[in-house]
Amino acid sequence: MKLFPKETDFFVIFEKAAANVTHAATLLVGIMEHFTTLDAWAREVHELEQEGDLYTHDIMRKLHKTFVTPIDREDIHALASTLDDIIDLIWAAVDRLNVFKLKEPTKWAITMSKDLLITVEFVEKAIKELKEKNYPHIQEHCIEINKLENRIDRGFRDALGSLFEEMKDPILIIKWKEIYEHLEDASDKCEDVANILEAIVLKHA
């Protein structure tokens, strides 16, 4: 019975970490839609990224101290690391917007950001189901994550095509290409989370 609080601790921290990622993705959409006061937006997203680091360190510390874990240790480690990767990439995209001194968004950046937010919301929903061991719902959410990752991947290719076809300034092309890559990489990490969750389901269902 003494181990039970440690089991619930992992799930609680995971839920907080996932909610933190969703918060960052929500801010990303706001940034892309409004494109004002980028310094202030960037500081706020950076604070969330640092908060995500704290959640990751907390999970790793508890993992080191806990003898019996509710799910496999490697899955806990992978899930924590990959959630952290998502928010790192969101922060990287926001940081580049600010560093590159971009003046206005592209329609592709707005679309990809919105799709990423929806994807992250499904990640959060799936992680919330872990504690209750609601494995069928986790699988349903993972299917949606995979579909959205494919949609973002297609959007990424279309965005690149549009850059090289419509944008004349080669420096702007380089800047936006890097930002698109961060957004696409973040969606790939969401799919990685789905793969980890599906592996957990297969082991425990």
C-alpha positions in Angstrom: 0.0 0.0 0.0 2.9 2.4 0.6 3.7 2.2 -3.1 0.2 3.4 -4.2 0.9 7.2 -3.7 4.0 6.8 -5.9 2.0 5.2 -8.6 -0.6 8.0 -8.6 2.3 10.6 -8.6 3.5 9.6 -12.0 0.0 10.0 -13.5 -0.6 13.3 -11.8 2.7 14.7 -13.1 2.1 13.4 -16.6 -1.3 15.1 -16.7 0.2 18.4 -15.5 3.0 18.0 -18.1 0.5 17.3 -20.9 -1.7 20.3 -19.9 1.4 22.4 -19.9 2.1 21.4 -23.5 -1.5 22.2 -24.5 -1.2 25.6 -22.9 2.0 26.3 -25.0 0.3 25.1 -28.2 -2.7 27.3 -27.4 -0.4 30.3 -27.1 1.3 29.3 -30.3 -2.0 29.6 -32.2 -2.7 33.0 -30.5 0.7 34.2 -31.6 0.2 33.1 -35.2 -3.3 34.6 -35.4 -2.5 38.0 -33.8 1.3 38.4 -34.5 1.8 41.3 -32.1 4.1 41.8 -29.1 6.1 38.8 -30.0 8.6 39.4 -27.1 5.9 39.1 -24.5 4.4 36.0 -26.1 7.9 34.4 -26.4 8.6 35.0 -22.7 5.3 33.3 -21.7 6.0 30.3 -23.9 9.5 30.1 -22.6 8.2 30.0 -19.0 6.0 27.1 -20.0 9.0 25.3 -21.6 10.9 25.7 -18.3 7.9 24.4 -16.4 7.9 21.4 -18.7 11.6 20.8 -17.8 10.6 20.7 -14.1 7.9 18.1 -14.7 10.4 16.0 -16.6 13.0 16.2 -13.9 10.4 15.4 -11.3 9.3 12.3 -13.1 12.9 11.2 -13.6 13.7 11.7 -9.9 10.6 9.8 -8.8 11.5 7.0 -11.3 14.9 6.7 -9.8 13.5 6.4 -6.3 10.5 4.1 -7.0 11.1 0.4 -6.9 7.7 -0.7 -8.3 6.2 1.5 -11.0 2.6 1.5 -12.4 3.9 1.0 -15.9 7.2 -0.1 -17.3 10.1 2.2 -16.4 11.2 2.6 -20.0 7.7 3.7 -20.9 7.7 6.3 -18.2 11.1 7.6 -19.3 10.1 7.7 -22.9 6.8 9.4 -22.3 8.3 12.1 -20.1 11.1 12.7 -22.6 8.8 12.9 -25.6 6.3 15.2 -24.0 9.3 17.5 -23.1 10.4 17.3 -26.8 7.0 18.6 -28.0 7.1 21.7 -25.8 10.7 22.3 -26.7 9.8 22.4 -30.4 6.9 24.7 -29.8 9.2 27.0 -27.9 11.8 26.7 -30.7 9.2 27.8 -33.3 8.0 30.8 -31.2 11.6 31.8 -30.4 12.5 31.8 -34.1 9.5 34.1 -34.9 10.9 36.6 -32.4 14.6 36.2 -33.3 13.9 36.4 -37.1 11.8 39.6 -36.5 9.1 38.4 -38.8 6.3 40.9 -39.5 3.4 38.8 -40.4 2.4 35.1 -40.4 1.7 32.9 -43.3 -1.6 31.0 -43.8 0.4 27.7 -43.6 1.9 28.7 -40.2 -1.6 29.4 -38.8 -3.0 26.2 -40.2 -0.2 24.0 -39.0 -0.3 25.6 -35.5 -4.0 25.0 -35.2 -3.7 21.4 -36.3 -0.8 21.0 -33.8 -3.0 22.3 -31.0 -5.8 19.8 -31.9 -3.1 17.0 -31.9 -1.8 18.1 -28.5 -5.3 18.1 -27.1 -5.7 14.5 -28.1 -2.3 13.7 -26.5 -3.6 15.3 -23.3 -6.8 13.3 -23.4 -5.0 10.1 -24.0 -2.7 10.7 -21.1 -5.6 11.5 -18.8 -7.0 8.0 -19.5 -3.8 6.3 -18.3 -4.6 6.5 -14.6 -8.0 5.0 -15.1 -6.6 2.4 -17.4 -9.2 3.3 -20.0 -7.3 1.6 -22.8 -10.0 1.6 -25.5 -10.2 5.4 -25.2 -6.4 5.7 -25.3 -6.4 3.8 -28.5 -9.1 6.0 -30.0 -7.2 9.1 -29.2 -4.0 7.6 -30.6 -5.7 6.9 -33.9 -6.8 10.6 -34.1 -3.2 11.7 -33.3 -1.9 9.6 -36.1 -4.5 11.1 -38.5 -3.6 14.6 -37.5 0.1 13.9 -37.8 -0.5 12.8 -41.4 -2.5 16.0 -42.0 0.3 18.2 -40.6 2.8 16.3 -42.7 0.8 17.1 -45.9 0.4 20.7 -44.8 4.2 20.9 -44.3 4.8 19.7 -47.8 2.2 22.2 -49.2 3.7 25.0 -47.1 7.2 24.3 -48.5 5.9 24.2 -52.0 4.1 27.5 -51.4 7.3 29.1 -50.0 9.4 28.3 -53.0 6.7 29.1 -55.5 5.3 32.3 -54.1 7.9 33.9 -51.8 10.6 35.9 -53.6 12.9 36.8 -50.7 15.3 33.9 -50.1 16.0 35.0 -46.5 12.3 34.8 -45.7 12.2 31.4 -47.3 14.9 30.1 -45.0 13.3 31.6 -41.9 9.8 30.2 -42.6 11.2 26.8 -43.6 12.9 26.5 -40.2 9.7 27.4 -38.4 7.6 25.0 -40.4 10.2 22.2 -39.7 9.8 22.8 -35.9 6.0 22.6 -36.2 6.2 19.4 -38.2 8.8 17.9 -35.9 6.4 18.7 -32.9 3.6 16.8 -34.6 6.1 13.9 -35.2 6.7 13.8 -31.4 3.0 13.7 -30.8 2.9 10.6 -32.9 5.8 9.2 -30.9 3.7 9.8 -27.7 0.8 7.9 -29.4 3.2 5.0 -30.2 4.4 4.8 -26.6 0.8 4.9 -25.3 -0.2 2.1 -27.7 2.7 0.0 -26.5 1.6 0.5 -22.9 -1.9 -0.5 -23.9 -0.6 -3.7 -25.6 1.3 -4.6 -22.4 -1.5 -4.0 -19.9 -4.8 -4.4 -21.7 
